[in-house]
Amino acid sequence: MIKKFIVKHKVLLTLALFIFVSIFSIYLTSLSGHIWSFLGMNNDGRFHVMRVEGLYESMKHGIYFPIVNMSFMGGFGYISNVFYSNMWLYPAAFLRMMGFTTVEAFMLFYVFLNFCTLLISFGSFYHASHKYDKSLVFSLIYTLSIYRIFDMVRRFDLGEVLTLTFLPLVILGVYEVFYGDHKQWIYLTLGMVAVIYSHALSPILIAVFIFWVVIFRLKALIKEPKRILSLIKAGAVALALTVAYFLPMIEQLQHTQFKLTHSRLIDVSQNGMNLKNLFNWSLVNNLYIQNIGLIMLIVSLIIPFVIWFVKNKAIRDFTIIGEILLFMTTSLFPWKYFVKTPLNTIQFPWRFDMLVSILFAIFLASDPLNWFNTSWKKVLLVGLSFGLVVGAEQALITDHPKEYNVYDSFNDLDIYSIGGGEEYLPKDASLNQLISTPHIPQLKSGTASISSFSQQGTKVQFNFKNAKNAKIDVPIISYYGFSAKNSTGKVSPLKMDLKNNGLGQVTVNGTGTVRINYYKTTIQKVSSLFSIFSLIILLVVIIFQKRLRNRVSLFKN
């Protein structure tokens, strides 16, 4: 009776289970009226919260696709939107528009991301395996993986959390291109596009994973060169769809010298994990520090002894690559030889834990050795995963109570939380100086009378009279795209005052009004249109091919 009910209503029951897990997997640290988080400045979590807040503030004023986040630094602005796409932040911003507080919107967004991760991971695994129960196990084990929960409740790294949401789609795409039906390369395209618009560093990690897959499948690729062509197609279409992200970023890098490219990067060779720490932290599911958790640790220790009995090539290769990537997170890997390569930009080798987690979750859920061949064993595995997460969150709260804050404290935003690296400030800018700089136009030389200063978002305006070669610094960072072209009177083009933290500067004479605003550049406009046009073409091709297949099927019947 119960079994028939479950079979009949399995979809609804699955959705109900997903909702339950989405809420209660983060309930203790995020949804109980308290939130575990660092509230100090230069914390990346606060930076991501300000990203959402900036998008919300822009939308309130009718600007739905802002380039500069003007909520940062009290209106000086921060061009983080060019380097961190806002694409996936709109649900959180709309929640703010609906009247939810900052913390309420952020936590509801977290629940939404949990639910999306469960759906995407389930759908991706089911597409490859056609096994409902195994797909369910995979979606739950992966979503509840300790590294993912660590990213959510400890680091608040929204970029990586979003990457982890779409990563199953990427893995599905890699599977199809290299092992399955290579004609379904579109999954790799869609996954990579979603990741690129989530987090700038994650595509590098995925590229390393694909590199290892190519090595493992080299013989097969030589025999089946069409798979290589499918990989090229996936990459080319993904590039077309992300031109709107890459070109504006390159344009800004060409016009402004940022701390991002001129400050000394974190040395990747200094951040490999000690094996003892990797073992100890994973053993106790320590959410305060990066690790893969007890379940994945056990998998990593068992794999060398059992992998040789796995017959499925994809599962075997993915599992071995998972072990390789786990090794790459440690100090045993010779990272010193990669310091002057693009790999140094990942900063922390343990970022590979996101791939390790999903690859080991695939191994567990696929169950190639029939360890979990009965329903109660699968339930036990999932229940253990959930219990370990809840226990780890309780330990985080107990061991670090000072960071367990009421919601109101989280709503008190620090507008100068621009991230520890301050990457998107001009290279010689000082955050401390910007904090102490009055938010008004400043006369740097010459003479002038300044009045009626106002600012709304990117729009800055003030009047001047009796000006004689007056150089005036305005309280915005003059990123490329800001212009004073609609000013009246004798007003010079806006430039960046490199001696004053990159603030905008105009030279004025006589009497007039300075009007400054941000205007989208030609590259920003054209690249957006190109990516939109590429998306339309892709959708038309997909619809056309689907209809063509249906007609062929009808003809055969």
N, C-alpha and C positions, 0 to 999 in steps of 0.2 A: 504493500500500500504506500509506504513512505517512498520507496524506490520509484514507483510509477509517478508519484507526485513530483519528485525531483526531476525525473526525465521530462515530464510534460511541461514543467515550468522552469527548466534549467536556465534559460536566458534571463528571465526576471530575477531568479535567485542569484545568478551570477552578478547582475547589476547591483542587487541589494548588497551582496558580499563586497563588491568593489566600493560602494558608498561607505560601508562600515569600515573597511580597511583604510580608505582615504581619510576618514575622520580620526579614527582611534589610533592609527599608527603615529600620529603627531599630537595626540590630544594632551598628553602630560606636559609637553614642552611648549605648546603653542595655543591650545584651545580651551584651557581650563580657567581663563580669566587672568592667567599669568603667561609670560613669554620668556623663554630662556634666550638671552641674546646679549651681546656686547653693545653698550650704548655709547662708547667713547668715539671720539673723532678719529678719522683715518681707518676705520673699520670697513672692510669691503661690504659687509651686510648693510650697514647704514647707507653706503654708496648706492646700493641697488634699490633700497627703499626710496632714496631721493630721486632715482631715475623714474620710478613710478610717479612720485609726487610731481616732478617736473612735467611729465606728460599730461597729468591731470590738470595742472595749472594752465598749460598751453591750450588744452581742449576747452577749458572754461572760457577762454578768450577767442575761441573760434579757430585756433591754429591746430589742426589735427595731425600734421606731419612736421613737427618742429625739428630744426637742425641743431640748434643750440638750446641746451637745458638752462633756462634762466632762473630756475629755483635755486640752483647752486650759488653759494657765496653771496647771498643777499641781492642778486640781480647783476653781479659781474658776469655771470654766465659761464658755462662749461660745455665744451663741444663733444661731450661723451656720446651723444646720439649718433655721430658719424662712425665711431669705433665700436659701440655697442648698440646694435639695432633695437629699435622700440617695437618691432613687429609683434612680438608675443606678449607685450606688456599691456596691450589695450584692455583685456578683460579686467585687470586690476584697476586701471585708470577709470573704466566705466563704473566699477564698483564705488570708486571715490565720487564720481559724478552723481551716483544714486544716493549719496549721503552717508555712506559708511566711513568710519574713521580710518586713519592710515593703517593701524594695526588690524582692524577688522577686515579691511580690503585685502591686506597682504595675506592674512591667514586663510580667508576664503579662497584666495588665489592659490595658495598652497594646497588646499583640499582639491581644488579643480585640477591642479597639475598632477596630484596623486592619481586622481580618477583617469585623467588622460593617459598617464603612464601605464596604468593597468589596462586600459582599452587598447592602446597602441601595441603594447607588448603581447597581449593576448592575440590580437588580430595578426600580428607579424608571425608569431609562432604557429598559429593555426594555419596560416597560408602555406607555410612550408611543410607542416606535419600532418594536417587534417586530423589531429587528435585533440578532441575537446578537453579531456581531463589533463593531458600533459600541457596544453596551452594555458590552462587555468593555473596549474602548478608553477609554470614558468613566470607568468605575469605576477603572481604573488611573491615568489622567491626573489625575483629581480627588483620589484618595487620596494620590498622590505629589506633589501641588501643594506648592510651596515654602512658602507661607504656612501650610498645615496642618501640615507637618513642623516649621516654626518654632514653631508653637503647642505642639507635643508636646515637642520635644527642647530648646528654648531657654526658652520661657516657662513650660512645665509648667502652662498654663492649662487645667485639666481641664474647666472650664465651657464654654469655647469648643471644645475638642476634642470634647466630647459634642455640642455644637450642630452641628459639622461632620459628625458621624456621621449625624444625622437631617436635615440640610439638604436632601439630594436628595429626601426625601419631601415636604418643604415645597414645593420647586420643582415637583415633579410635581403637587401639589395646585393650585398657582397655574396651572400649564399647563392642567389639566383645567377649572378654574373659568372661566378667561378665553379659552381657545383650543380645548379639546377637548370632552369630554363633561361638561358642568357638573353632571350628576347624580352624578358621582363626586367630589363636594366632600369626601368623608370623608377623602381623602388629605391635604388641607390641614389638616383638623381634627387628625388623628393626628400629622402632622408638627409642627404648632404646639404641641400638648400635650407632645410629647417634648422640644421645644426649651425650653418654659417650665420644665419640670422639670429642665432642664440648666443654664441660664444666664439670669439675670434680665435682662441687657442685650440679649441677642440678639433677642428679639421686637421691640425698637424698630428694630433694623437691618432686620429682615424687613418691618416695617411701612413703612419708607421704600421698600424694593424694591416692595412691593405698590402703594404710592402711584404710583410711576412706571409700573407696569403699567396701572393704572387710567387714567392720563393718556394712555398710548399706545392704550388700547382704548376710549376714551370713546365714539366713534361706534358701535362694535360693541355696547357696553353699552346705549346708547340704543335700538338696534334689537332687542337681546335682553335685556330687563330680567330674565329668569329667571336670567341669570348673576349679577346683583347679588343676587338672592334666595339663590342658592347660596352666595355669599360670606358673606351674613348668617347662613345656616344653619351654615356651617363655623365662623364666629366664635362663634355662640351655644353650639354644642355644645362647642367648645374651652373656652369660659368655664366651662361647667357641670363639665367634667372637671378644671378647674384651680382651682375654688373652694377646694379643700383646700390649695392653695398660697397663693392671694392673701389670703383672709380672715384666717388666722392671722398673716400678715405685717402686714396693716393693723392688726390688733388690737394687736400688739406696738408698732407705731409710735404708736398712740394712747395707750398706757400709759407708754411710756418715751421720753425724748428721747435719741436716739442721735447719735453723731458723724456717722453716715450722712446725717442731715438737717440737722445744725447746723454741721458743719465746711465750710469752703470747698471746693467741688468743684473738681476739675481743670478748667481752662478749656479747652473744646474748641477755641476759636479759636486757642489757642497751640500746638496739636499737629498742625496740618496738615503734611503732608510737603513738603519742598522738592523741586521737580521734578528737580533734579540728583541729589539723594540717591536718589529713587525710581528713577531710571534706573541709576545706578551700583551701588546695592545689588542691584537685580534682575538686572543684567547678569552679576554674579558669583555669584548665588544665595547671598547672604550670610545665613546662618542666625543670625547674632548680632543682627541688627536686622530689623525688619519690612520685607517687600517681597513682590512677587508672583512673583519668579523669572524666569529668562531666557525660558522658553517663553511664559509669559503676557505678558511684556513685548513679545515679538515679535508676538504676536496683537494686542495693543493698538495697535501701530504700523501694522499691516497693515489692520485693520478699517476705518478711514476711507476707504480706497481701494477696498475690495471689497464692503462691506456692501450697496451698492446693487444688486449682482447676486444677492443672496440672496432667493429667492422665498418661502420659508417664513416666514410672518408671526411665528410664535412665536420661531423662531431669530433672526430679524432684530431683533425688539423686545428679546429678552433680551440680545443682543450689544450693542446700542446702550445699553441700560440699564447693562450692565457697564462701558461706557466712561464713562457719566455718574457711576456710583458710584466709579470710579477717579479721576475728576476731583474728586469730593467728598473724597477722601482727602488732597488736596493743599492747600497754603496759598493757592492761587489761588481756592478756593471761599470765598465771604464768610461764614465761620463766625461772625464777630463779631455777625451779626444773629440768631444762634440760641443765644447764650449763656444767655438767660433763658427758653429753651424746654425741653421734655423732651429734645430732641436733645442738650443739653449733658451729659446723664447718660451718654452713650456714652464721654465723656472723650477718646478717641483716634479721630479720623476714620479712621485706617488699619484699624480693625476691619472696615470695609466690604470689605477685601481678601478676607474669607471668601466674600462674595457674588461679588466680581469673579472669584475663582478658579473657582467652580462655573459661572458663566455663560460664561466663556471656555472652560472644559472642555467645555461643551455645544456650543459653536460648533465646536471642534476635532473632537469625536467625531461630531457630526452630519455634518460634512464636506459642507456644502451646495454647495461649489464643486468637489467631486470631486478634492481635492488628494491624498487618501489612498485612491485607488480600487483599490489592489492590496494583497494581504496583507503583502507585505514592507515597504511604506511604513508600514502600521499598526504592524507589529512594530518598525520603526525608531523611530517616534515614542514608543512605550511604552518601548523600550529606552533611548532618550535621556533620557526622564523619570526612569527608575530610576537611570541612570548619573549624572545631575546631582545627584540626592539623595544618593547615596553619596559623590560628590565633595565636595558641600557639607558633609556631616557630617565627612568627613576634614579639611577645611579648618577647621571649627569646633574640632576637637580640637587641631589643629596650632597654630592662631593663639591659642587660649585654653587652654593646658594646665593652668592652675591650677584650673580648674573640672572637670577630668577626674578623678573621684574613684573610689576603690575602693568596693565595695558596703557595707562595714562603716560607712564614714563617712556614707553616706546613711541607714543604719538608726539612727544616733544622732540621734534626733528633737529638735527644739527646740520645746518645748511652748508657747513664747511667740510662735511664728510665726503671728500672727493676720491677716497681710496688711498691706501697707504703709499702707492707709488707716485701719486699726483701726475700720472702719465700725460694728461691732456692739457697741462699748463704749458705756456711758452717756456723754453728751456732755462731762462734766467729768472723766471718769476718766483717769488717767495710767497707761499701761502700765509705765513705769519704777517708779512707786510700787507697782504690783501685784507686780512682780517682787521687790521688796524687802520686801513685806508677809509676815509669818510666817503660815503656814497653820494658824492656831489661832483659837479665839474670843478676841476682845479686849474687855476691860472699858473702856468709854468714859466712863462716869460712874456715880455711885452706888457701892454696895458689894455684893460677892457672892463666893462661893467656887465656882470652876468646875472640874469634873473629868470624867474618862471621855469625852473627846472622841473621836469616830470619824466616818469618812466613807466611804461606798461609793457612788460615782457621784453621783447627785443627793441621796442620803440623808445628812443630817447630824444628829448627835445628841450631846448632852452633858448632864451633870447640873449643877445649881446648888443652893446652900443658903445660908441666912443672907443672902438678897438683899434689898436695900432700894433700890427705884427704880433698879435696875441696868440700864443700857443696854449691851447686848452686841452687838458686830458679829461676824457669823459669816463664815467664809471661803468664801462663794459670792457671785457677783453676783446680786442679787435681781431677776431678770427676772420679768415678769408670769407667774404660774403657780406660783411657789414659795410655799409656805405652811407655817406652823407650827401648823396646826389640830389636829394629833394630839399636841400637847405636853400634859404634865401639870403641875399647879400654876398659879400666876398668871403666864401668859405672854401678852404682847400679840400682836396680829397682826403678821406680818412686814412690814417696810417697807424701802425702799431708802434707805440712808444716802448722800445725794448729796454730803456733805462728805468721804466716805471711799471714793471710786471706785465708788460704787454697790453696795457690799457690803450684804448683808442685815443688818437690825438688829431685835432684840426687846428689850422692856423686861420685866424679871422681878422678882418679889417672893417672899420666902419660900423654900420648897424645892420642887424639881420637876425635870422633865426636858424639855429642848427637843428636839423632833423636827421636822425640816424635810425636806420632799421636794418634788419638782415634780409637780404634778397637772395633767393636761391640762384646758384650759378648755372651757367649753361650746361656744364657737365652733370650737375645734380638733376636738372630737368631731363636732359637727353637720356641719361643712364636709367632713370626711373621709367621713362617711356619705353626704352628698349627692353627692359626686363618685363614690363607689363605686356608689351607686344609679344615677347617670347612666350609668356605664359598663355596668352590667348591662342597662339599658334599651336602650342603643345596640347592644350585642351581640345582644339579642333581636330588635331591629328588623332588623339586618343578616342574621341567620339566617332570619328570617321572609321577608324580601324575596328572599333567595337561593332558598329553597324555592318561593316563589311563581313566580319566574322559571323554575325547573326544571319546575314543573307546566304553566305556559303553553307551554313549549317542547315538552313531551311531548304536550300537546293538539294543537299545530300539526302535529306529526309524525304 
